[in-house]
Amino acid sequence: MKTQNAVAVMISISLLTGAGTSLLGHHSMAGFDGAKQVTIEGTVTQVNWTNPHSLFYVAGKMAGAADAPEKKWVFEGPSPTALLKQGWTKESLNVGDKVTAIGNPSKGGSAFALLKEIVTPAGKHLATGVRPNYGAGRGDSEEY
C-alpha cells in the first residue's frame, strides 16, 4: 500500500510541476519594456485574429509628433478568446480604421509592442486585459 501511495504522490508532483512550467513558459513578456509606453496614432493596415496571439498592424506616428516619419508598427495582443472576454469581437478593429494604439515597446527598439489598449476616434477604449506596466516599480511609465 505504501508503494502505491508513493507512486501516486510522485505522479501528482510530476503533473503539477510540468503543467506550471509549460503555462508560465509560453506567456513570457521579457521582450517588452514594462517601464515604458508608446502611444501611436495611425491607421490599421492588417488584423491577424489568430492563436496563440492576435497581431494588429498600425501605420502611424508617436502621439504628438506630427513631424516624425510614419512607421509600420506591430502590436501583439492576447488570443482571440482572451479578447472576446474583454468585450472585443472580430469586427472591433478593421483595416482602414483610424486608431490610437497604446502598449509597451520592444526592448530591442523595433516598431513592435505589447498591446494594452486601442482607442477609436469615437473615444471607445478597447482594452486587452494586459496588466499595465507589469514592470512598473522601476519608475513611472514614460513615452518611448
Secondary structure as a PSIPRED ss2 file (coil, helix, strand):
# PSIPRED VFORMAT (PSIPRED V4.0)

   1 M C   1.000  0.000  0.000
   2 K H   0.000  1.000  0.000
   3 T H   0.000  1.000  0.000
   4 Q H   0.000  1.000  0.000
   5 N H   0.000  1.000  0.000
   6 A H   0.000  1.000  0.000
   7 V H   0.000  1.000  0.000
   8 A H   0.000  1.000  0.000
   9 V H   0.000  1.000  0.000
  10 M H   0.000  1.000  0.000
  11 I H   0.000  1.000  0.000
  12 S H   0.000  1.000  0.000
  13 I H   0.000  1.000  0.000
  14 S H   0.000  1.000  0.000
  15 L H   0.000  1.000  0.000
  16 L H   0.000  1.000  0.000
  17 T H   0.000  1.000  0.000
  18 G H   0.000  1.000  0.000
  19 A H   0.000  1.000  0.000
  20 G H   0.000  1.000  0.000
  21 T H   0.000  1.000  0.000
  22 S H   0.000  1.000  0.000
  23 L H   0.000  1.000  0.000
  24 L H   0.000  1.000  0.000
  25 G H   0.000  1.000  0.000
  26 H H   0.000  1.000  0.000
  27 H C   1.000  0.000  0.000
  28 S C   1.000  0.000  0.000
  29 M C   1.000  0.000  0.000
  30 A C   1.000  0.000  0.000
  31 G C   1.000  0.000  0.000
  32 F E   0.000  0.000  1.000
  33 D C   1.000  0.000  0.000
  34 G C   1.000  0.000  0.000
  35 A C   1.000  0.000  0.000
  36 K E   0.000  0.000  1.000
  37 Q E   0.000  0.000  1.000
  38 V E   0.000  0.000  1.000
  39 T E   0.000  0.000  1.000
  40 I E   0.000  0.000  1.000
  41 E E   0.000  0.000  1.000
  42 G E   0.000  0.000  1.000
  43 T E   0.000  0.000  1.000
  44 V E   0.000  0.000  1.000
  45 T E   0.000  0.000  1.000
  46 Q E   0.000  0.000  1.000
  47 V E   0.000  0.000  1.000
  48 N E   0.000  0.000  1.000
  49 W C   1.000  0.000  0.000
  50 T C   1.000  0.000  0.000
  51 N C   1.000  0.000  0.000
  52 P C   1.000  0.000  0.000
  53 H C   1.000  0.000  0.000
  54 S C   1.000  0.000  0.000
  55 L E   0.000  0.000  1.000
  56 F E   0.000  0.000  1.000
  57 Y E   0.000  0.000  1.000
  58 V E   0.000  0.000  1.000
  59 A E   0.000  0.000  1.000
  60 G E   0.000  0.000  1.000
  61 K E   0.000  0.000  1.000
  62 M E   0.000  0.000  1.000
  63 A C   1.000  0.000  0.000
  64 G C   1.000  0.000  0.000
  65 A C   1.000  0.000  0.000
  66 A C   1.000  0.000  0.000
  67 D C   1.000  0.000  0.000
  68 A C   1.000  0.000  0.000
  69 P C   1.000  0.000  0.000
  70 E C   1.000  0.000  0.000
  71 K E   0.000  0.000  1.000
  72 K E   0.000  0.000  1.000
  73 W E   0.000  0.000  1.000
  74 V E   0.000  0.000  1.000
  75 F E   0.000  0.000  1.000
  76 E E   0.000  0.000  1.000
  77 G C   1.000  0.000  0.000
  78 P C   1.000  0.000  0.000
  79 S C   1.000  0.000  0.000
  80 P H   0.000  1.000  0.000
  81 T H   0.000  1.000  0.000
  82 A H   0.000  1.000  0.000
  83 L H   0.000  1.000  0.000
  84 L H   0.000  1.000  0.000
  85 K H   0.000  1.000  0.000
  86 Q C   1.000  0.000  0.000
  87 G C   1.000  0.000  0.000
  88 W C   1.000  0.000  0.000
  89 T C   1.000  0.000  0.000
  90 K C   1.000  0.000  0.000
  91 E C   1.000  0.000  0.000
  92 S C   1.000  0.000  0.000
  93 L C   1.000  0.000  0.000
  94 N C   1.000  0.000  0.000
  95 V C   1.000  0.000  0.000
  96 G C   1.000  0.000  0.000
  97 D C   1.000  0.000  0.000
  98 K E   0.000  0.000  1.000
  99 V E   0.000  0.000  1.000
 100 T E   0.000  0.000  1.000
 101 A E   0.000  0.000  1.000
 102 I E   0.000  0.000  1.000
 103 G E   0.000  0.000  1.000
 104 N E   0.000  0.000  1.000
 105 P E   0.000  0.000  1.000
 106 S E   0.000  0.000  1.000
 107 K C   1.000  0.000  0.000
 108 G C   1.000  0.000  0.000
 109 G C   1.000  0.000  0.000
 110 S C   1.000  0.000  0.000
 111 A C   1.000  0.000  0.000
 112 F E   0.000  0.000  1.000
 113 A E   0.000  0.000  1.000
 114 L E   0.000  0.000  1.000
 115 L E   0.000  0.000  1.000
 116 K E   0.000  0.000  1.000
 117 E E   0.000  0.000  1.000
 118 I E   0.000  0.000  1.000
 119 V E   0.000  0.000  1.000
 120 T C   1.000  0.000  0.000
 121 P C   1.000  0.000  0.000
 122 A C   1.000  0.000  0.000
 123 G C   1.000  0.000  0.000
 124 K C   1.000  0.000  0.000
 125 H E   0.000  0.000  1.000
 126 L E   0.000  0.000  1.000
 127 A E   0.000  0.000  1.000
 128 T C   1.000  0.000  0.000
 129 G C   1.000  0.000  0.000
 130 V C   1.000  0.000  0.000
 131 R C   1.000  0.000  0.000
 132 P C   1.000  0.000  0.000
 133 N C   1.000  0.000  0.000
 134 Y C   1.000  0.000  0.000
 135 G C   1.000  0.000  0.000
 136 A C   1.000  0.000  0.000
 137 G C   1.000  0.000  0.000
 138 R C   1.000  0.000  0.000
 139 G C   1.000  0.000  0.000
 140 D C   1.000  0.000  0.000
 141 S C   1.000  0.000  0.000
 142 E E   0.000  0.000  1.000
 143 E E   0.000  0.000  1.000
 144 Y C   1.000  0.000  0.000
